[in-house]
Amino acid sequence: MNRFVFSSYVEADLRDIRDHISKDSPESSHRMMVRFVTAFRMLARRPELGHEREDLLEPSIRFWPVGFYMILYVPARRPIEILAVVHGARDVPAILNRRSQ
């Protein structure tokens, strides 16, 4: 069975996203969480699916879109490590820099 693990920030990322969406629609929030879990499982089975970003210093990080959000993960680790789940409009390099310190 292919698996995934969360970095220390991912649970807070998911909670923030859930709470934000729940303000307008608890049902939509639940559906988004299901979409994330489905994506995590798929990426664990096929970690090569995501794309890399050349503007990041860490080339081993891959990205996978889920709605307006991006899953950031390290495919080379087993199980894969989910580093963050962030809105696509956010400054991803700044988030990664803050979290690596």
DSSP file (Angstrom, degrees, kcal/mol; ACC not computed):
  #  RESIDUE AA STRUCTURE BP1 BP2  ACC     N-H-->O    O-->H-N    N-H-->O    O-->H-N    TCO  KAPPA ALPHA  PHI   PSI    X-CA   Y-CA   Z-CA
    1    1 A M              0   0    0      0, 0.0     2,-0.2     0, 0.0    44,-0.0   0.000 360.0 360.0 360.0 128.9    0.0    0.0    0.0
    2    2 A N        -     0   0    0     39,-0.1     2,-0.3    77,-0.0    43,-0.2  -0.585 360.0-172.3 -80.3 142.4    1.4    3.4   -1.0
    3    3 A R        -     0   0    0     41,-0.3    77,-1.3    -2,-0.2     2,-0.3  -0.787  17.3-152.8-132.2 171.2    1.3    6.0    1.8
    4    4 A F  E     -a   80   0A   0     -2,-0.3     2,-0.3    75,-0.2    77,-0.2  -0.969   6.5-156.0-140.8 155.9    1.9    9.6    2.5
    5    5 A V  E     -a   81   0A   0     75,-2.3    77,-3.4    -2,-0.3     2,-0.4  -0.936  17.0-125.5-129.4 155.9    3.0   11.6    5.6
    6    6 A F  E     -a   82   0A   0     -2,-0.3    77,-0.2    75,-0.2     2,-0.1  -0.801  16.4-129.4-100.2 140.7    2.4   15.2    6.6
    7    7 A S    >>  -     0   0    0     75,-2.5     3,-0.9    -2,-0.4     4,-0.5  -0.267  46.3 -88.8 -70.4 175.3    5.1   17.7    7.5
    8    8 A S  T 34 S+     0   0    0      1,-0.2     4,-0.3     2,-0.1    -1,-0.1   0.650 124.3  49.4 -66.4 -15.1    4.4   19.5   10.7
    9    9 A Y  T 3> S+     0   0    0     74,-0.3     4,-2.1     1,-0.1    -1,-0.2   0.634  86.9  82.2 -98.3 -15.5    2.4   22.3    9.0
   10   10 A V  H <> S+     0   0    0     -3,-0.9     4,-2.9    72,-0.3     5,-0.3   0.877  86.4  54.6 -66.5 -41.0    0.0   20.4    6.8
   11   11 A E  H  X S+     0   0    0     -4,-0.5     4,-2.3     1,-0.2    -1,-0.2   0.913 111.5  46.7 -59.5 -40.6   -2.7   19.7    9.4
   12   12 A A  H  > S+     0   0    0     -4,-0.3     4,-2.6     2,-0.2    -1,-0.2   0.893 110.4  53.5 -67.0 -39.2   -2.8   23.5   10.2
   13   13 A D  H  X S+     0   0    0     -4,-2.1     4,-2.3     1,-0.2    -2,-0.2   0.950 112.1  44.2 -57.3 -49.2   -3.0   24.2    6.4
   14   14 A L  H  X S+     0   0    0     -4,-2.9     4,-2.8     1,-0.2    -2,-0.2   0.885 112.7  51.3 -65.8 -39.6   -5.9   21.8    6.0
   15   15 A R  H  X S+     0   0    0     -4,-2.3     4,-2.8    -5,-0.3    -1,-0.2   0.917 110.8  48.8 -63.6 -43.3   -7.7   23.1    9.1
   16   16 A D  H  X S+     0   0    0     -4,-2.6     4,-2.3     2,-0.2    -2,-0.2   0.912 113.3  46.7 -63.3 -42.8   -7.4   26.7    7.9
   17   17 A I  H  X S+     0   0    0     -4,-2.3     4,-2.5    -5,-0.2     5,-0.3   0.942 113.4  48.9 -64.5 -46.9   -8.7   25.8    4.4
   18   18 A R  H  X S+     0   0    0     -4,-2.8     4,-2.6     1,-0.2    -2,-0.2   0.935 113.2  46.7 -57.1 -48.6  -11.6   23.9    5.9
   19   19 A D  H  X S+     0   0    0     -4,-2.8     4,-1.0     1,-0.2    -1,-0.2   0.892 112.0  50.7 -64.1 -40.0  -12.5   26.7    8.3
   20   20 A H  H >< S+     0   0    0     -4,-2.3     3,-0.5    -5,-0.2     4,-0.5   0.937 115.3  41.3 -63.1 -47.8  -12.3   29.3    5.6
   21   21 A I  H >X S+     0   0    0     -4,-2.5     4,-2.5     1,-0.2     3,-1.2   0.865 107.4  63.1 -69.4 -35.5  -14.5   27.4    3.2
   22   22 A S  H 3< S+     0   0    0     -4,-2.6    -1,-0.2    -5,-0.3    -2,-0.2   0.759  87.2  72.1 -62.3 -25.3  -16.9   26.3    6.0
   23   23 A K  T << S+     0   0    0     -4,-1.0    -1,-0.3    -3,-0.5    -2,-0.2   0.882 114.5  24.5 -57.3 -37.0  -17.8   30.0    6.6
   24   24 A D  T <4 S+     0   0    0     -3,-1.2    -2,-0.2    -4,-0.5    -1,-0.2   0.803 142.0   2.9 -95.3 -35.8  -19.8   29.9    3.3
   25   25 A S     X  -     0   0    0     -4,-2.5     4,-2.1     1,-0.1    -1,-0.2  -0.758  45.5-167.5-160.0 103.9  -20.6   26.2    2.9
   26   26 A P  H  > S+     0   0    0      0, 0.0     4,-2.2     0, 0.0     5,-0.1   0.857  97.6  55.1 -58.6 -34.4  -19.8   23.3    5.3
   27   27 A E  H  > S+     0   0    0      2,-0.2     4,-2.3     1,-0.2     5,-0.2   0.916 107.6  48.0 -65.9 -42.5  -20.7   20.9    2.5
   28   28 A S  H  > S+     0   0    0      2,-0.2     4,-2.3     1,-0.2    -1,-0.2   0.879 109.7  53.9 -64.3 -37.3  -18.2   22.5    0.1
   29   29 A S  H  X S+     0   0    0     -4,-2.1     4,-2.1     2,-0.2    -2,-0.2   0.927 108.9  47.9 -62.1 -45.5  -15.6   22.3    2.8
   30   30 A H  H  X S+     0   0    0     -4,-2.2     4,-2.1     1,-0.2    -2,-0.2   0.922 110.9  51.2 -62.0 -44.3  -16.2   18.6    3.3
   31   31 A R  H  X S+     0   0    0     -4,-2.3     4,-2.2     1,-0.2    -1,-0.2   0.888 109.0  51.5 -61.3 -39.0  -16.0   18.0   -0.4
   32   32 A M  H  X S+     0   0    0     -4,-2.3     4,-2.3     2,-0.2    -1,-0.2   0.908 108.1  51.2 -66.4 -40.5  -12.7   19.9   -0.6
   33   33 A M  H  X S+     0   0    0     -4,-2.1     4,-2.3     1,-0.2    -1,-0.2   0.895 109.8  50.5 -63.1 -38.6  -11.2   17.8    2.2
   34   34 A V  H  X S+     0   0    0     -4,-2.1     4,-2.5     1,-0.2    -1,-0.2   0.908 108.8  52.2 -63.7 -41.6  -12.3   14.6    0.3
   35   35 A R  H  X S+     0   0    0     -4,-2.2     4,-2.3     2,-0.2    -2,-0.2   0.898 109.2  50.1 -61.6 -40.4  -10.6   16.0   -2.8
   36   36 A F  H  X S+     0   0    0     -4,-2.3     4,-2.9     2,-0.2    -2,-0.2   0.950 111.2  47.2 -62.9 -48.7   -7.4   16.6   -0.9
   37   37 A V  H  X S+     0   0    0     -4,-2.3     4,-2.4     1,-0.2    -2,-0.2   0.904 111.5  51.6 -61.6 -40.8   -7.3   13.1    0.6
   38   38 A T  H  X S+     0   0    0     -4,-2.5     4,-2.2     1,-0.2    -1,-0.2   0.917 111.9  47.2 -60.4 -43.1   -8.1   11.6   -2.9
   39   39 A A  H  X S+     0   0    0     -4,-2.3     4,-2.8     2,-0.2     5,-0.2   0.902 109.4  53.4 -65.9 -41.5   -5.1   13.6   -4.3
   40   40 A F  H  X S+     0   0    0     -4,-2.9     4,-2.0     1,-0.2    -2,-0.2   0.934 111.5  46.1 -58.1 -46.0   -2.8   12.5   -1.5
   41   41 A R  H  X S+     0   0    0     -4,-2.4     4,-1.6     2,-0.2    -1,-0.2   0.902 112.7  49.5 -65.1 -41.4   -3.6    8.9   -2.1
   42   42 A M  H  X S+     0   0    0     -4,-2.2     4,-2.5     1,-0.2    -2,-0.2   0.924 111.4  49.0 -63.6 -44.6   -3.1    9.3   -5.9
   43   43 A L  H  < S+     0   0    0     -4,-2.8    -1,-0.2     1,-0.2    -2,-0.2   0.845 106.8  56.2 -65.7 -33.1    0.2   11.0   -5.5
   44   44 A A  H  < S+     0   0    0     -4,-2.0   -41,-0.3    -5,-0.2    -1,-0.2   0.873 113.0  41.8 -64.6 -35.9    1.4    8.3   -3.1
   45   45 A R  H  < S+     0   0    0     -4,-1.6    -2,-0.2     1,-0.2    -1,-0.2   0.851 133.3  20.9 -76.4 -35.7    0.7    5.8   -5.9
   46   46 A R    ><  +     0   0    0     -4,-2.5     3,-1.9    -5,-0.1    -1,-0.2  -0.581  66.9 167.9-135.5  70.9    2.1    7.9   -8.7
   47   47 A P  G >  S+     0   0    0      0, 0.0     3,-0.6     0, 0.0    -1,-0.1   0.661  70.9  70.5 -64.1 -16.1    4.5   10.5   -7.2
   48   48 A E  G 3  S+     0   0    0      1,-0.2    -5,-0.1    27,-0.1    -2,-0.0   0.563  77.1  85.1 -76.6  -6.2    5.9   11.4  -10.7
   49   49 A L  G <  S+     0   0    0     -3,-1.9    -1,-0.2    -6,-0.1    -6,-0.1   0.845  71.7  83.3 -66.4 -35.8    2.6   13.1  -11.6
   50   50 A G  S <  S-     0   0    0     -3,-0.6     2,-0.3    -4,-0.2    14,-0.2  -0.071  76.4-120.4 -67.0 168.6    3.3   16.5  -10.1
   51   51 A H  B     -B   63   0A   0     12,-2.1    12,-2.3     2,-0.0     2,-0.2  -0.790  16.6-130.4-110.2 156.1    5.3   19.3  -11.8
   52   52 A E        -     0   0    0     -2,-0.3     2,-0.5    10,-0.2    10,-0.1  -0.623  12.0-137.0 -97.4 160.1    8.5   21.0  -10.6
   53   53 A R    >   -     0   0    0      8,-0.5     3,-1.2    -2,-0.2     8,-0.1  -0.983   2.4-157.2-120.1 123.9    9.1   24.7  -10.4
   54   54 A E  T 3  S+     0   0    0     -2,-0.5    -1,-0.1     1,-0.2    -2,-0.0   0.663  88.1  69.1 -73.1 -15.8   12.4   26.0  -11.7
   55   55 A D  T 3  S+     0   0    0      3,-0.1     2,-0.3     4,-0.0    -1,-0.2   0.524  84.9  87.0 -81.8  -3.5   12.1   29.2   -9.6
   56   56 A L  S <  S-     0   0    0     -3,-1.2     5,-0.0     1,-0.1    -3,-0.0  -0.727  73.1-140.6 -97.7 146.6   12.5   27.2   -6.3
   57   57 A L  S    S+     0   0    0     -2,-0.3    -1,-0.1     1,-0.2    -3,-0.0   0.749  93.8  68.8 -72.6 -23.1   15.9   26.4   -4.8
   58   58 A E    >   -     0   0    0      1,-0.2     3,-1.3    -5,-0.1    -5,-0.2  -0.798  62.1-179.5-100.5  94.8   14.6   23.0   -3.8
   59   59 A P  T 3  S+     0   0    0      0, 0.0    -1,-0.2     0, 0.0    -6,-0.1   0.647  72.2  71.7 -72.7 -12.7   14.1   21.1   -7.1
   60   60 A S  T 3  S+     0   0    0     -8,-0.1     2,-0.4    14,-0.1    16,-0.4   0.551  76.7  98.1 -81.2  -4.7   12.9   17.9   -5.4
   61   61 A I    <   -     0   0    0     -3,-1.3    -8,-0.5    13,-0.2     2,-0.3  -0.666  56.8-165.5 -85.1 135.1    9.6   19.5   -4.5
   62   62 A R  E     - C   0  73A   0     11,-3.2    11,-2.3    -2,-0.4     2,-0.4  -0.808   6.9-142.2-117.4 162.5    6.6   18.8   -6.8
   63   63 A F  E     -BC  51  72A   0    -12,-2.3   -12,-2.1    -2,-0.3     9,-0.2  -0.943  12.8-176.1-126.5 143.3    3.2   20.5   -7.1
   64   64 A W  E     - C   0  71A   0      7,-1.7     7,-2.9    -2,-0.4     2,-0.2  -0.976  22.7-132.6-139.1 125.4   -0.2   19.1   -7.7
   65   65 A P  E     + C   0  70A   0      0, 0.0     2,-0.3     0, 0.0     5,-0.2  -0.540  22.0 177.4 -80.9 141.3   -3.3   21.3   -8.2
   66   66 A V  E >   - C   0  69A   0      3,-2.8     3,-2.2    -2,-0.2     2,-0.2  -0.871  68.1 -55.6-137.5 102.9   -6.6   20.7   -6.4
   67   67 A G  T 3  S-     0   0    0     -2,-0.3    -1,-0.1     1,-0.3   -35,-0.0  -0.451 120.6 -19.6  61.1-130.7   -9.1   23.4   -7.2
   68   68 A F  T 3  S+     0   0    0     -2,-0.2    20,-3.5    -3,-0.1    21,-0.3   0.396 126.3  86.5 -85.4   2.8   -7.5   26.7   -6.3
   69   69 A Y  E <   -CD  66  87A   0     -3,-2.2    -3,-2.8    18,-0.3     2,-0.4  -0.642  64.9-143.1-108.0 159.8   -5.0   25.0   -4.0
   70   70 A M  E     -CD  65  86A   0     16,-3.4    16,-2.2    -5,-0.2     2,-0.6  -0.979   5.8-147.8-122.7 133.2   -1.6   23.4   -4.5
   71   71 A I  E     -CD  64  85A   0     -7,-2.9    -7,-1.7    -2,-0.4     2,-0.5  -0.895  15.3-159.3 -94.8 124.5   -0.3   20.3   -2.8
   72   72 A L  E     +CD  63  84A   0     12,-2.8    11,-2.6    -2,-0.6    12,-1.5  -0.915  24.1 159.5-104.5 129.0    3.5   20.6   -2.3
   73   73 A Y  E     -CD  62  82A   0    -11,-2.3   -11,-3.2    -2,-0.5     9,-0.2  -0.965  44.0-122.4-149.8 162.8    5.2   17.3   -1.8
   74   74 A V  E >   - D   0  81A   0      7,-2.4     7,-1.4    -2,-0.3     3,-0.6  -0.922  22.7-174.0-108.8 107.3    8.5   15.4   -1.9
   75   75 A P  T 3  S+     0   0    0      0, 0.0    -1,-0.1     0, 0.0   -14,-0.1   0.732  74.9  67.7 -76.2 -21.0    8.1   12.4   -4.3
   76   76 A A  T 3  S+     0   0    0    -16,-0.4     2,-0.2   -29,-0.1     4,-0.1   0.714  86.0  82.4 -74.7 -19.6   11.6   10.9   -3.6
   77   77 A R  S <  S-     0   0    0     -3,-0.6     4,-0.1     4,-0.1    -3,-0.0  -0.568  84.4-113.7 -85.2 149.4   10.8   10.0    0.0
   78   78 A R  S    S+     0   0    0     -2,-0.2     2,-0.2     1,-0.1   -74,-0.1  -0.976 109.9  28.9-125.8 117.4    8.9    6.8    0.8
   79   79 A P  S    S-     0   0    0      0, 0.0   -75,-0.2     0, 0.0    -1,-0.1   0.600 114.0-113.4 -68.9 161.3    6.3    7.4    2.0
   80   80 A I  E     -a    4   0A   0    -77,-1.3   -75,-2.3    -2,-0.2     2,-0.6  -0.293  27.8-130.2 -61.3 150.2    5.9   10.7    0.1
   81   81 A E  E     -aD   5  74A   0     -7,-1.4    -7,-2.4   -77,-0.2     2,-0.7  -0.918   6.5-146.7-108.6 122.2    6.0   13.7    2.3
   82   82 A I  E     -aD   6  73A   0    -77,-3.4   -75,-2.5    -2,-0.6    -9,-0.3  -0.780  18.3-178.1 -82.9 117.4    3.2   16.3    1.9
   83   83 A L  E     -     0   0A   0    -11,-2.6     2,-0.3    -2,-0.7   -74,-0.3   0.832  57.2 -17.8 -88.0 -36.0    5.0   19.6    2.7
   84   84 A A  E     - D   0  72A   0    -12,-1.5   -12,-2.8   -75,-0.1     2,-0.4  -0.988  40.7-146.1-165.5 156.8    2.1   22.1    2.4
   85   85 A V  E     + D   0  71A   0     -2,-0.3     2,-0.3   -14,-0.2   -14,-0.2  -0.941  40.7 160.9-130.9 111.1   -1.3   22.7    1.0
   86   86 A V  E     - D   0  70A   0    -16,-2.2   -16,-3.4    -2,-0.4     2,-0.1  -0.898  45.9 -92.5-134.2 156.8   -1.6   26.3    0.0
   87   87 A H  E >   - D   0  69A   0     -2,-0.3     3,-1.9   -18,-0.3   -18,-0.3  -0.452  38.5-123.6 -65.4 140.6   -3.8   28.6   -2.2
   88   88 A G  T 3  S+     0   0    0    -20,-3.5     4,-0.2     1,-0.3    -1,-0.1   0.686 108.1  60.4 -62.7 -19.8   -2.3   28.9   -5.6
   89   89 A A  T 3  S+     0   0    0    -21,-0.3    -1,-0.3     2,-0.1   -20,-0.1   0.538  85.2 103.0 -85.1  -6.6   -2.2   32.7   -5.3
   90   90 A R  S <  S-     0   0    0     -3,-1.9     2,-1.4     1,-0.1    -4,-0.1  -0.296  88.3-101.0 -74.7 161.8    0.1   32.6   -2.3
   91   91 A D     >  -     0   0    0      1,-0.2     4,-2.1     2,-0.1     5,-0.2  -0.678  40.9-174.7 -82.8  90.7    3.9   33.3   -2.4
   92   92 A V  H  > S+     0   0    0     -2,-1.4     4,-2.7     1,-0.2     5,-0.2   0.897  77.8  52.9 -61.0 -46.5    5.1   29.7   -2.4
   93   93 A P  H  > S+     0   0    0      0, 0.0     4,-2.5     0, 0.0    -1,-0.2   0.914 110.8  48.7 -57.2 -40.5    8.8   30.5   -2.2
   94   94 A A  H  > S+     0   0    0      2,-0.2     4,-2.4     1,-0.2    -2,-0.2   0.907 111.0  50.1 -65.4 -40.3    8.2   32.7    0.9
   95   95 A I  H  X S+     0   0    0     -4,-2.1     4,-2.2     2,-0.2    -1,-0.2   0.939 112.3  46.7 -62.5 -46.9    6.1   30.1    2.5
   96   96 A L  H  X S+     0   0    0     -4,-2.7     4,-1.6     1,-0.2    -2,-0.2   0.900 111.7  51.5 -63.6 -40.3    8.8   27.4    2.0
   97   97 A N  H  X S+     0   0    0     -4,-2.5     4,-0.7    -5,-0.2    -1,-0.2   0.927 111.1  47.6 -62.6 -44.7   11.5   29.8    3.2
   98   98 A R  H >< S+     0   0    0     -4,-2.4     3,-0.7     1,-0.2    -1,-0.2   0.899 113.4  47.9 -61.7 -40.8    9.6   30.5    6.4
   99   99 A R  H 3< S+     0   0    0     -4,-2.2    -1,-0.2     1,-0.2    -2,-0.2   0.737 106.5  56.5 -76.4 -22.1    8.9   26.9    7.1
  100  100 A S  H 3<        0   0    0     -4,-1.6    -1,-0.2     1,-0.2    -2,-0.2   0.606 360.0 360.0 -84.4 -10.3   12.5   25.7    6.5
  101  101 A Q    <<        0   0    0     -3,-0.7    -1,-0.2    -4,-0.7    -2,-0.1   0.467 360.0 360.0 -85.9 360.0   13.8   28.1    9.2
